[in-house]
């Protein structure tokens, strides 16, 4: 039974942290687990290619549509309660597709999976922002970004292994929600209101959130995720080109894609050291610059070696941008707004992923179906965004120095 009230302020344990990090692994799991089975699903439902593609994109759309609403619900009715209910929804709807033969019903379940992920994302990130303060929060939110990156890698590999049996088995990956649910019930309670949680018994006054800063950060994570989601959706096609390497096998392609997640996780783990020397807005700017350089490099020299460099640099940039955004947003959150603010973060993150699935087709047509040129366009956009953040940081440090979460 989830305890929502306690006699004293709840202090998270190591088991609490493990539960939150495992839940964070699910935040990008909408399409990752079943993506390797898409060719098999296409074969099972012939002549329905577009509908099948929605199996991957619908969860992101659902999170985008519901994330902020679910965050507001978490603020009102409790973050732990919202997390538990969302895990149940995520697990039941995710596994349901294993038993279904109707593609339309499967798509309905995929949308509901996204609703579950929206609740998980908003609640678990809000809980991290409230359970921890200062340097501890910087560290924990960096761990979360690393867990998200490694989660995609692990779940894609697991889903690919299960796809060896049939198109149905990858949906069983969603059973991972059961042990995570149990851990959350055992190890979590609602955090004490931050305004009354000072160690010396004093009451800390809350301040109004900087809405302009929050909007800028939402846009940053939207652009970041638009670019990062381009990697798993377009890079496999590029790597399978005959002129590159005579059809790289699936495991090698998986290693290329995994390089992105690994670098994302490694850099995120070092974020608290980076932020002690560089301001958050500058970190975001440098992260976009690194992503941009990697993508432009692929346009200038399209080969499998540059592709690996692109994946490494993109992962490095994402590992800098995401913890800088989440920590700065956490600094703006209060007990009554953390769910809404982090729900907004989840909304823009997932809308970014969904947007590239819509934009990639017209953009590819614009560059005559040249994937390297598509990466080049996105890389130039990343460099422009980087310049905006870096120049603004140098010109005006107001936003750059406040609300770092430290």
ZIZINOR-V718535 format. One record per residue. PSI is psi in whole degrees, -180 to 180 (none if undefined). NEAR is the number of other ideal C-beta (glycine too) atoms within 12 Angstrom. Layout:
psi: (PSI	PSI)
near: (NEAR	NEAR)
This chain:
psi: (133	126	122	-12	147	163	-24	169	134	131	119	141	179	-34	-35	-46	-43	-45	-43	-38	-38	-40	-35	-29	-24	-10	-29	23	4	-52	-13	-44	-35	-6	-42	-20	1	-44	-39	-38	-39	-39	-34	-28	74	152	22	44	-45	-45	-40	-38	-27	-19	-33	-41	-25	-41	-41	-41	-43	-43	-43	-38	-29	-11	-49	-37	-45	-34	-40	-40	-40	-39	-37	-43	-4	132	-41	-44	-43	-41	-46	-48	-41	-37	-38	-46	-47	-48	-49	-49	-35	-46	-26	-35	-23	-31	-5	148	-8	119	-37	-39	-37	-42	-38	-45	-35	-38	-42	-36	-44	-37	-43	-43	-37	-43	-41	-48	-49	-45	-46	-37	-37	-40	-41	-40	-28	-34	-32	153	160	-137	-32	-39	-40	-45	-46	-42	-28	-40	-37	-45	-41	-41	-38	-44	-46	-31	-44	-44	-49	-44	-34	-41	-43	-45	-40	-38	-42	-27	-14	-21	-52	179	-18	-40	-37	-25	-16	-15	-28	-8	-15	-20	-25	-55	-34	-40	-47	-41	-41	-43	-42	-39	-4	147	162	136	150	147	130	-30	-18	16	12	143	-31	6	-4	160	124	131	139	154	158	140	147	97	-34	-43	-44	-43	-42	-42	-38	-44	-39	-45	-31	-50	-42	-46	-30	-43	-41	-34	-15	-29	-57	-19	-30	-28	-40	-40	-42	-43	-23	3	133	-39	-11	-54	29	50	89	142	166	-37	-37	-41	-41	-38	-40	-48	-36	-28	-35	-50	-39	-47	-38	-49	-44	-48	-40	-37	-25	6	-41	-27	-38	-44	-15	-12	-26	138	151	-43	-36	-38	-43	-44	-44	-37	-44	-38	-43	-43	-44	-43	-43	-41	-40	-35	-38	-35	-40	-31	80	94	171	-26	-42	-33	-42	-41	-40	-45	-40	-47	-38	-44	-38	-46	-44	-40	-19	-42	-49	-50	-30	-41	-49	-40	-38	-41	-40	-34	-21	-13	149	176	-31	-7	-6	-40	-45	-45	-46	-28	-37	-40	-47	-39	-51	-34	-46	-32	-33	-43	-41	-35	-40	-27	-26	-37	-27	-36	-54	-33	-40	-39	-36	-33	24	43	25	108	-42	-39	-34	-45	-37	-43	-48	-34	-40	-41	-43	-41	-40	-45	-42	-44	-39	-48	-44	-44	-40	-39	-40	-33	-42	110	8	-57	-31	-28	-18	162	41	-11	-5	none)
near: (11	27	19	21	17	15	8	11	23	26	22	31	16	14	19	30	30	24	37	43	38	35	48	44	40	50	49	44	48	50	42	45	45	43	39	35	37	31	22	26	36	20	16	24	27	13	11	19	16	17	25	30	27	32	46	39	35	37	49	45	32	39	48	39	24	36	48	33	25	44	42	28	27	46	34	19	22	29	49	41	30	45	53	39	30	48	43	29	34	47	35	25	35	45	30	28	38	27	17	24	15	16	27	19	19	36	31	23	35	41	33	32	47	46	40	45	54	49	48	58	54	48	52	54	55	51	48	47	46	44	38	37	29	19	19	23	38	37	30	39	50	42	38	49	49	35	39	45	42	34	36	41	35	28	40	41	28	30	39	31	21	27	30	17	17	17	31	25	27	39	39	29	40	42	25	31	38	22	20	38	32	22	27	41	26	20	30	41	32	33	41	25	22	30	19	19	25	15	12	8	9	10	13	18	11	18	15	14	26	21	17	18	31	34	20	32	44	34	27	43	44	33	40	49	44	38	47	48	40	44	49	39	37	38	40	31	26	38	38	22	23	11	13	27	20	12	16	24	14	22	16	22	32	32	25	38	43	31	32	43	40	29	38	46	35	25	37	44	28	26	44	32	19	30	38	16	14	25	30	46	40	32	45	49	36	34	47	45	33	37	51	38	29	41	46	33	29	41	27	19	20	28	20	27	17	29	40	33	29	48	42	34	38	50	43	38	46	52	42	44	50	48	51	48	52	55	48	45	49	43	36	36	47	30	29	23	36	43	46	36	42	53	45	43	51	54	38	39	46	46	36	38	45	35	30	35	34	22	26	32	18	15	27	26	13	15	21	11	18	21	32	35	25	37	44	30	31	44	35	25	29	41	30	21	35	36	21	25	41	26	17	25	26	15	15	16	15	16	32	29	20	25	35	37	35	30)
